[in-house]
Amino acid sequence: MAGTLKDDSKPAGYVFPEDVKKDGSATTNGGTKLKSAQENKWYILATIAGEQKVGAQIWEFDDELAKNNRRYWNGWSCAKLDDEARTELAKKMNLSVEDLLPLKPDELKKVTDELQRRLGDNKAALPDPDDIIDFSETYFMNLLGFMKYVISGDANLNTATFSGLADFDTATFSGPAYFKIATFSGFASFNTATFSGPAYFGSAEFKSTTDFQQAKFLSYVPEFHAAKLYDHTLFTLPDGDPSKGGFWPPLKGDGKIEVMPAEKQKAAYNRLRLFMNKSLQTESEQFFHRREMACKKETEGGFMFCVYWLYDKLSDYGNSVGRPMVWLAVNILTGWVVFAQAFSFKSMEVGVTSQASAFGVSFSNVFSFLGLGRLYLREFYLGLATDYGYGLVFFSGLQTVLGFIFLILLGLGLRSRFRLR
């Protein structure tokens, strides 16, 4: 019965060796029936030149075989592209244009013959490149290599189970990619993959290193709701529009592409932040926190928008050390100039007239907690309103308040920089 675990110590998507049938189909620990990859036309299209060895390890991966398979797949997948789009895509994927040209007659015959032979259907025909690529509820016992594959339509890998390496390096997903409830037992690589649309990994299970480094999410943040991520899950962190060298979607669309709403982006980043916190990846946790704050700024209005905007500009959402230090310096120097000008017009009985004294007053205001003013400038502060008016009194108070704020932000930045908890 699906939903009842055979072994409570194993996840629902786990496949026991004894539950794999001779035809390659299998039953998961949770009772879900999985079809054999050998009976899946998309898998056959991906392995026209041959399959990787059963039980092969990562270091046994046949790169030449993968290259030949890629040519058949991309020739079929890119058949509808015009010359300009094909050239641009080839450049993006670091391939030659010839790798993406439509299949030649002999190649087309090879693909059709192999598809019909392995499916046991003499009438089997090639699907349309824009069709949904359906790997759902499929068990992959061999290493699966999708390096530099072009996936023109939507990709559905819901409840797919990979017993070995699942390599999607530099694959391009033009439409939504669905990996819901998928199970990756071995190393899963999405290194330098490009996701043009949504990437759903809800309830997916990753049991080994998962590599999303250099992966670009053009318009949607990947969603990992209820997913079980492996501790060693890697992302490339820099902010910025992917079209300008970044890896994460903008908060707003430019009218040309649909972008995930900021409110939903916030939820997706929150999930990633919580995972990074749990796996003690502090730098990644801080990055996703900043992205979450940026989304909050986008969704807030009025006063709170201003608060988030200032938090960003003054301290990069509590991450920067340099920005608060600069603002502290600006606060002190501004006070130095103001007090020096005031002292030049009127001398005081206590003799506070020099540039050094003006700097000391400003420094004392900013770092009021040190008590320097009470120790050395008591007479000045007592006579400040009488001799100079309440304008400088207000300015001194403002310096103190701003200094306190900048010091808090500096403390947050130092805490983040040295990864203190």
C-alpha positions as CSV (number, residue, x, y, z in Angstrom):
1,M,0.0,0.0,0.0
2,A,1.5,3.4,-1.1
3,G,2.2,5.6,1.9
4,T,3.2,2.8,4.3
5,L,6.9,2.5,4.9
6,K,8.5,-0.8,4.5
7,D,11.4,0.3,6.7
8,D,10.8,3.3,9.0
9,S,14.6,4.1,9.1
10,K,14.6,4.8,5.4
11,P,13.0,7.7,3.5
12,A,9.9,7.0,1.4
13,G,11.7,7.3,-1.9
14,Y,14.4,4.8,-1.0
15,V,14.6,1.7,-3.3
16,F,15.9,-1.5,-1.8
17,P,18.0,-3.7,-4.2
18,E,15.6,-6.6,-3.8
19,D,12.7,-4.4,-4.9
20,V,14.2,-3.8,-8.3
21,K,12.8,-6.1,-11.0
22,K,14.6,-7.6,-13.9
23,D,13.0,-5.2,-16.3
24,G,14.3,-2.2,-14.3
25,S,11.0,-1.2,-12.6
26,A,11.0,-0.9,-8.9
27,T,9.0,-0.2,-5.8
28,T,10.0,2.5,-3.3
29,N,10.1,2.1,0.5
30,G,6.8,4.1,0.6
31,G,5.2,1.6,-1.8
32,T,5.2,3.8,-5.0
33,K,5.5,1.8,-8.2
34,L,8.3,3.2,-10.5
35,K,8.5,2.5,-14.2
36,S,11.8,1.3,-15.7
37,A,13.9,4.0,-17.4
38,Q,14.5,1.5,-20.3
39,E,10.8,1.8,-21.2
40,N,10.8,5.6,-21.1
41,K,11.0,7.2,-24.6
42,W,12.7,10.3,-23.2
43,Y,15.4,8.2,-21.5
44,I,15.9,6.3,-24.8
45,L,16.2,9.6,-26.6
46,A,18.8,10.7,-24.1
47,T,20.8,7.4,-24.6
48,I,20.6,6.7,-28.3
49,A,24.3,5.9,-28.5
50,G,24.2,3.7,-25.5
51,E,23.7,3.6,-21.7
52,Q,26.3,4.1,-19.1
53,K,27.3,0.9,-17.3
54,V,25.0,-0.4,-14.6
55,G,26.5,0.3,-11.2
56,A,29.3,2.5,-12.6
57,Q,30.8,5.1,-10.3
58,I,31.4,8.8,-11.1
59,W,35.0,8.1,-12.2
60,E,33.8,5.5,-14.6
61,F,31.5,7.8,-16.5
62,D,32.0,7.5,-20.2
63,D,32.5,11.1,-21.5
64,E,32.7,10.1,-25.2
65,L,29.5,8.1,-25.0
66,A,27.8,11.1,-23.2
67,K,29.0,13.4,-26.0
68,N,27.5,11.1,-28.7
69,N,24.3,10.9,-26.8
70,R,24.2,14.7,-26.5
71,R,24.5,15.2,-30.2
72,Y,21.4,13.0,-31.0
73,W,19.4,14.7,-28.2
74,N,20.3,18.3,-29.1
75,G,19.9,17.7,-32.8
76,W,16.3,16.6,-32.1
77,S,15.6,19.2,-29.3
78,C,16.9,22.2,-31.3
79,A,15.3,21.4,-34.6
80,K,12.9,24.3,-34.4
81,L,15.5,27.0,-33.6
82,D,16.4,29.6,-36.2
83,D,20.1,30.3,-36.9
84,E,20.3,33.3,-34.6
85,A,18.8,31.5,-31.6
86,R,21.0,28.4,-32.3
87,T,24.2,30.5,-32.4
88,E,23.3,32.4,-29.2
89,L,22.5,29.1,-27.4
90,A,25.6,27.4,-28.6
91,K,27.7,30.3,-27.3
92,K,26.0,30.3,-23.9
93,M,26.5,26.5,-23.5
94,N,30.1,26.6,-24.8
95,L,29.2,24.3,-27.7
96,S,29.8,24.5,-31.4
97,V,26.8,25.5,-33.6
98,E,27.2,22.2,-35.4
99,D,26.3,20.4,-32.1
100,L,22.8,22.0,-32.3
101,L,22.1,21.6,-36.0
102,P,19.0,19.5,-36.9
103,L,19.6,15.8,-37.2
104,K,21.0,14.6,-40.6
105,P,19.0,11.9,-42.4
106,D,21.3,9.1,-41.2
107,E,21.2,10.4,-37.7
108,L,17.4,10.7,-37.8
109,K,17.1,7.1,-39.0
110,K,19.4,6.0,-36.2
111,V,17.3,7.7,-33.6
112,T,14.0,6.4,-35.0
113,D,15.3,2.8,-35.4
114,E,16.7,2.8,-31.8
115,L,13.5,4.2,-30.4
116,Q,11.3,1.6,-32.1
117,R,13.7,-1.2,-31.2
118,R,14.0,-0.4,-27.5
119,L,10.3,0.3,-27.1
120,G,9.3,-2.8,-29.1
121,D,7.0,-0.7,-31.3
122,N,7.6,-0.4,-35.0
123,K,5.3,2.6,-35.2
124,A,6.9,4.6,-32.4
125,A,7.7,8.2,-33.7
126,L,9.8,11.0,-32.3
127,P,7.9,13.3,-30.0
128,D,7.7,17.1,-30.6
129,P,10.6,19.0,-29.0
130,D,8.1,21.2,-27.2
131,D,6.3,18.3,-25.5
132,I,6.7,17.8,-21.8
133,I,9.8,15.7,-21.1
134,D,8.3,13.1,-18.7
135,F,10.6,11.2,-16.4
136,S,8.0,11.1,-13.6
137,E,7.7,7.9,-11.5
138,T,10.7,6.4,-13.2
139,Y,13.6,4.5,-11.7
140,F,17.1,5.2,-13.1
141,M,19.5,2.4,-12.2
142,N,22.3,3.7,-14.5
143,L,24.2,7.0,-14.2
144,L,22.2,9.7,-16.0
145,G,24.2,12.4,-17.7
146,F,22.4,15.5,-19.1
147,M,25.5,17.7,-19.4
148,K,24.9,20.4,-21.9
149,Y,21.5,19.1,-23.0
150,V,18.9,21.5,-24.3
151,I,15.5,20.8,-22.8
152,S,13.1,22.8,-25.0
153,G,9.8,21.9,-23.3
154,D,8.8,21.5,-19.7
155,A,10.6,18.8,-17.7
156,N,8.6,16.6,-15.3
157,L,10.8,14.5,-12.9
158,N,8.2,14.1,-10.2
159,T,8.8,11.0,-8.1
160,A,11.8,10.0,-10.3
161,T,14.4,8.0,-8.4
162,F,18.1,8.1,-9.4
163,S,20.2,5.3,-7.9
164,G,23.5,6.7,-9.2
165,L,24.9,9.9,-10.5
166,A,22.3,12.4,-11.9
167,D,24.3,14.9,-13.9
168,F,22.5,17.9,-15.3
169,D,25.7,20.0,-15.8
170,T,25.1,23.0,-18.2
171,A,21.7,21.6,-19.1
172,T,19.3,24.4,-20.2
173,F,15.7,24.1,-19.0
174,S,13.6,26.4,-21.2
175,G,10.3,25.8,-19.4
176,P,9.3,24.7,-15.9
177,A,11.4,21.9,-14.4
178,Y,9.5,19.6,-12.0
179,F,11.5,17.5,-9.6
180,K,8.7,17.0,-6.9
181,I,9.2,14.0,-4.7
182,A,12.3,13.0,-6.8
183,T,15.0,11.0,-5.0
184,F,18.7,11.4,-5.7
185,S,20.6,8.6,-4.1
186,G,24.0,9.5,-5.6
187,F,25.8,12.8,-6.5
188,A,23.4,15.2,-8.1
189,S,24.9,17.9,-10.3
190,F,23.1,20.9,-11.7
191,N,26.4,22.8,-12.1
192,T,26.1,25.7,-14.6
193,A,22.6,24.6,-15.5
194,T,20.2,27.4,-16.6
195,F,16.6,27.4,-15.4
196,S,14.5,29.8,-17.5
197,G,11.3,29.1,-15.6
198,P,10.2,27.6,-12.3
199,A,12.2,24.8,-10.7
200,Y,10.2,22.8,-8.3
201,F,12.0,20.4,-5.9
202,G,9.2,20.1,-3.3
203,S,9.5,17.0,-1.1
204,A,12.6,15.8,-3.1
205,E,15.3,13.9,-1.2
206,F,19.0,14.4,-1.8
207,K,21.2,11.7,-0.2
208,S,24.6,12.9,-1.4
209,T,26.4,16.1,-2.4
210,T,24.2,18.3,-4.5
211,D,25.9,20.9,-6.7
212,F,24.0,24.0,-7.9
213,Q,27.2,26.0,-8.3
214,Q,27.1,28.5,-11.2
215,A,23.5,27.5,-11.9
216,K,21.4,30.4,-13.1
217,F,17.8,31.0,-12.1
218,L,16.7,33.5,-14.6
219,S,13.2,34.3,-13.3
220,Y,12.2,32.0,-10.4
221,V,13.9,31.0,-7.1
222,P,14.1,27.2,-6.8
223,E,11.5,25.9,-4.4
224,F,12.4,23.2,-1.9
225,H,9.3,23.1,0.2
226,A,9.4,20.0,2.4
227,A,12.5,18.8,0.6
228,K,15.3,16.9,2.4
229,L,18.6,18.5,1.3
230,Y,22.0,16.9,1.9
231,D,24.2,18.9,4.2
232,H,26.7,19.5,1.4
233,T,24.4,21.4,-1.0
234,L,26.2,24.1,-2.9
235,F,25.0,27.3,-4.5
236,T,26.8,30.3,-6.1
237,L,25.8,33.3,-4.0
238,P,26.4,36.6,-5.8
239,D,23.4,38.9,-6.2
240,G,22.4,40.4,-9.5
241,D,20.4,39.9,-12.6
242,P,21.6,36.7,-14.4
243,S,21.9,38.6,-17.6
244,K,24.5,40.8,-15.9
245,G,26.6,38.2,-14.3
246,G,24.4,37.2,-11.4
247,F,22.7,33.9,-10.6
248,W,19.4,34.8,-8.9
249,P,16.3,36.4,-10.4
250,P,15.5,40.1,-10.2
251,L,12.8,41.2,-7.8
252,K,10.8,42.8,-10.7
253,G,10.3,41.9,-14.3
254,D,11.3,44.2,-17.1
255,G,8.2,43.5,-19.2
256,K,10.0,41.0,-21.3
257,I,10.0,38.0,-19.0
258,E,7.7,36.8,-16.2
259,V,9.4,37.0,-12.8
260,M,8.4,35.2,-9.6
261,P,6.5,37.6,-7.4
262,A,8.7,39.0,-4.5
263,E,6.3,37.6,-1.9
264,K,6.9,34.1,-3.2
265,Q,10.6,34.7,-3.7
266,K,10.7,35.6,0.0
267,A,9.2,32.2,1.0
268,A,11.6,30.3,-1.2
269,Y,14.6,32.2,0.1
270,N,13.4,31.6,3.7
271,R,13.4,27.9,3.1
272,L,17.0,28.0,1.8
273,R,18.1,30.2,4.7
274,L,16.6,27.8,7.3
275,F,18.4,24.9,5.6
276,M,21.8,26.7,5.6
277,N,21.3,27.6,9.2
278,K,20.7,23.9,10.1
279,S,23.7,22.7,8.1
280,L,25.9,25.5,9.6
281,Q,26.7,27.1,6.2
282,T,26.8,30.6,7.7
283,E,27.9,32.5,4.6
284,S,25.1,31.0,2.6
285,E,22.6,31.6,5.4
286,Q,23.5,35.3,5.5
287,F,23.2,35.6,1.7
288,F,19.7,34.1,1.7
289,H,18.8,36.3,4.6
290,R,19.8,39.4,2.6
291,R,17.8,38.2,-0.4
292,E,14.8,37.7,2.0
293,M,15.2,41.2,3.3
294,A,15.3,42.6,-0.2
295,C,12.0,40.8,-1.0
296,K,10.5,42.3,2.2
297,K,11.6,45.8,1.1
298,E,9.9,45.2,-2.3
299,T,6.6,44.1,-0.7
300,E,6.4,46.7,2.0
301,G,5.1,50.2,1.5
302,G,5.3,53.6,3.2
303,F,7.4,53.9,6.3
304,M,8.6,50.3,6.4
305,F,9.9,50.5,2.8
306,C,12.0,53.4,4.0
307,V,13.3,51.4,7.0
308,Y,14.3,48.5,4.8
309,W,15.8,50.8,2.2
310,L,18.0,52.5,4.9
311,Y,18.9,49.1,6.4
312,D,20.2,48.1,2.9
313,K,22.0,51.3,2.1
314,L,23.6,51.8,5.5
315,S,24.7,48.2,6.2
316,D,23.7,45.8,3.4
317,Y,21.1,44.3,5.7
318,G,23.5,44.0,8.6
319,N,26.3,42.3,6.6
320,S,28.7,45.1,5.8
321,V,31.5,46.3,8.0
322,G,32.8,49.0,5.7
323,R,29.5,50.9,5.3
324,P,28.8,51.6,9.0
325,M,32.5,52.6,9.5
326,V,32.2,55.1,6.7
327,W,29.0,56.6,8.1
328,L,30.6,56.8,11.6
329,A,33.5,58.7,10.0
330,V,31.1,61.0,8.1
331,N,29.2,61.6,11.4
332,I,32.4,62.6,13.2
333,L,33.9,64.7,10.4
334,T,30.6,66.6,9.9
335,G,30.5,67.4,13.6
336,W,34.1,68.5,13.4
337,V,33.4,71.0,10.6
338,V,30.2,72.3,12.3
339,F,31.8,72.9,15.7
340,A,35.0,74.3,14.2
341,Q,32.9,76.9,12.3
342,A,30.9,77.7,15.5
343,F,34.0,78.1,17.6
344,S,35.6,80.4,15.0
345,F,32.8,83.0,15.5
346,K,32.6,83.0,19.2
347,S,35.1,82.0,21.9
348,M,34.2,80.3,25.1
349,E,35.2,81.1,28.7
350,V,36.5,77.6,29.0
351,G,38.8,78.2,26.0
352,V,37.5,75.5,23.6
353,T,38.5,77.2,20.4
354,S,41.0,75.0,18.6
355,Q,40.4,72.5,15.8
356,A,41.5,69.7,18.1
357,S,38.9,70.7,20.6
358,A,36.2,70.8,17.9
359,F,37.2,67.3,16.8
360,G,37.1,66.2,20.5
361,V,33.6,67.5,21.0
362,S,32.4,65.8,17.8
363,F,34.1,62.5,18.8
364,S,32.6,62.7,22.3
365,N,29.1,63.2,20.9
366,V,29.3,60.1,18.6
367,F,30.9,57.9,21.2
368,S,28.9,59.3,24.2
369,F,29.0,55.9,26.0
370,L,32.7,56.4,26.6
371,G,31.9,59.4,28.9
372,L,34.6,61.7,27.5
373,G,32.2,64.7,27.5
374,R,31.4,64.2,31.2
375,L,35.1,63.9,32.1
376,Y,36.7,66.6,30.0
377,L,34.0,68.9,28.5
378,R,31.5,69.2,31.3
379,E,31.6,73.1,31.3
380,F,31.2,73.2,27.5
381,Y,28.1,71.1,27.6
382,L,26.6,73.1,30.5
383,G,27.1,76.3,28.6
384,L,26.4,75.1,25.2
385,A,22.8,76.4,24.9
386,T,23.7,79.7,26.6
387,D,26.7,80.5,24.4
388,Y,25.7,78.9,21.1
389,G,22.0,78.4,21.1
390,Y,19.9,75.3,21.0
391,G,20.8,74.5,17.4
392,L,24.1,72.9,18.5
393,V,22.4,71.2,21.4
394,F,20.1,69.5,18.9
395,F,23.0,68.7,16.6
396,S,24.9,67.1,19.4
397,G,22.0,64.9,20.3
398,L,21.5,63.9,16.6
399,Q,25.2,63.0,16.4
400,T,24.8,60.7,19.5
401,V,21.7,59.0,18.1
402,L,23.2,58.4,14.7
403,G,26.4,57.2,16.3
404,F,24.5,54.7,18.3
405,I,22.7,53.4,15.2
406,F,25.9,53.1,13.2
407,L,27.7,51.3,16.0
408,I,24.8,48.7,16.2
409,L,25.1,48.2,12.4
410,L,28.9,47.9,12.7
411,G,28.4,45.3,15.4
412,L,26.0,43.3,13.2
413,G,28.5,43.5,10.3
414,L,31.4,42.2,12.5
415,R,29.1,39.4,13.8
416,S,28.3,38.4,10.3
417,R,31.9,38.7,9.0
418,F,33.3,36.5,11.8
419,R,30.4,34.2,11.6
420,L,29.4,34.6,15.3
421,R,26.1,33.3,16.5
